[in-house]
């Protein structure tokens, strides 16, 4: 028997791991067997954890060239260049924000240094990660230097960077310099880069990205292969957003995705950021309505602004102001409303020319705008565009944007139904009145102007004016002189006859050489008067080589006639009989009418000559 208590017995270390009691036995106090609590899994970051969440713009960043949307032309060019081995030493990527410039630069860096077990040359096929791809993606590859030109503008930093370009890469095929926002480099930094960019070492590649391509010196651009990344079309971006929603298991109305794609203005990153914001507008598993997306974007209802546009084009001022105040009450910005009216004017003009299918809008909205374009002339739509464009700038600078927007709506609504200059001229030429109002204006609503009423009272028509002379009736310069004579502008007629040496004449254009002493205002007076009398635009061109003026021609003909008269025998005998006498004036005798012969016929020419003889 051992000489020490049992509890002091030495036990095997392995026995320490054994449980103190059998869980299958009953409790000593009669309770049920103890249940072993389930082991809690170790916490791991999930997609729902705020710390682990990655925004969509980063999560769905393209990992292959095929993932770049809307840049098919660039991908095709690079694919052929890599296949042929004609790879440039410098690339310039330009485009608006969010179209994929930095992403394309990283893909290019991967393609230049792609290497796998089977491929040992540059390749644009990045479906499988190569030996250096992971390090390049994570930004830790020592041969791929990604720099921000905004923080390295000094010339000393650029020289230090280029000093390292002389050395061969450590492990990759090329040493790649990715310089983002390259336009922010100083002039000295560009000059320091120029020589290396012109004759780089064979192991160095440059990839530049910029949003301000015009700020990059042409000496840099001429040494790079330039790629202009295009804005992504709304329908392409909408399909891309729908695919991401399907992968994320979220629901957003189709119209809401269209609103996001339109608001992104061709930027994929902006579209994904807006989609990120739209997803959290509804509870998990619930669909996000388009109305919620519209409120999130702060946009006025497009259907409502199309209704406002239709009301404006009808000339209904009261209805236009009522609709605008409703939109303003819903929180619409007056600048945004006028901007939407500008877009609707453009869409109506495009639909008028190319049809509703040319508009990137839902079919019902495109049909409504196409109907407006079909009823309005191209001149009216162009005039509306100019007026709304001016109003947009006025509202942005006005102290009270709402008041400025209402005044602009009154102005454009009044002008919407006014006829254009050509139509007004036709109406005046036919003796009709020119209506100052719109046919769609209600009688008491203060539309585009009051219509001419048959019952008298105040009329909205212009008073009849004298019918202008059409340009088609003026085919020669003599017609112009005759018109001046008919209008009894004696001063202008005398100036034209004395100082206009005609070179060429076309309806609407008079080319002449001014005679010495011509008034300096002759050209302006002549063209303005003709424009006033004919309703057409007239121009005058000064050129040498003109013929004689009407006054000079009359003096020449008069001198020739006087010389011929002095050679007459009778006149010559009189002048010789009275020495010192001279002819002061003479008058031409009107020819006598030819007498009728007894037989009812006309006399012969010989008889006429005999009868006219003095």
Secondary structure, DSSP 8 states (H G I E B T S, - for coil): --SS-GGG----GGGGGS-SS-TTS--TTS----------------TT-TTT---HHHHT--SSGGG-SS-HHHHHHHHHHHHHT---SEEEEE-STTSSHHHHHHHHHHHHT---SS--S--S--SS--TTHHHHHTT--TTEEEEEGGG--SHHHHHHHHHGGGS--SSSSSEEEEEESGGGS-HHHHHHHHHHHHS--TTEEEEEEES-GGGS-HHHHTTSEEEE-----HHHHHHHHHHHHHHHT-EE-HHHHHHHHHHHTT-HHHHHHHHHHHHTTS-TTSEE-HHHHHHHHT---HHHHHHHHHHHHHT-HHHHHHHHHHHHHTT--HHHHHHHHHHHHHHHHHHHHH-GGGSSS-HHHHHHHHHHHHHS-HHHHHHHHHHHHHHHHHHHH-SSHHHHHHHHHHHHHHHHTS--HHHHHHHHHTT---B-S-TT--TTTT-SS----TT-SS-SB---------GGG--SHHHHHHHHHHTT-HHHHHHHHHHEEEEEEETTEEEEEE-TT--TTHHHHHHHHHHHHHSS--EEEE-S-----HHHHHHHHHHHHHHHHHTSHHHHHHHHHSTT---------------B-TTSSB--HHHHHHHH--
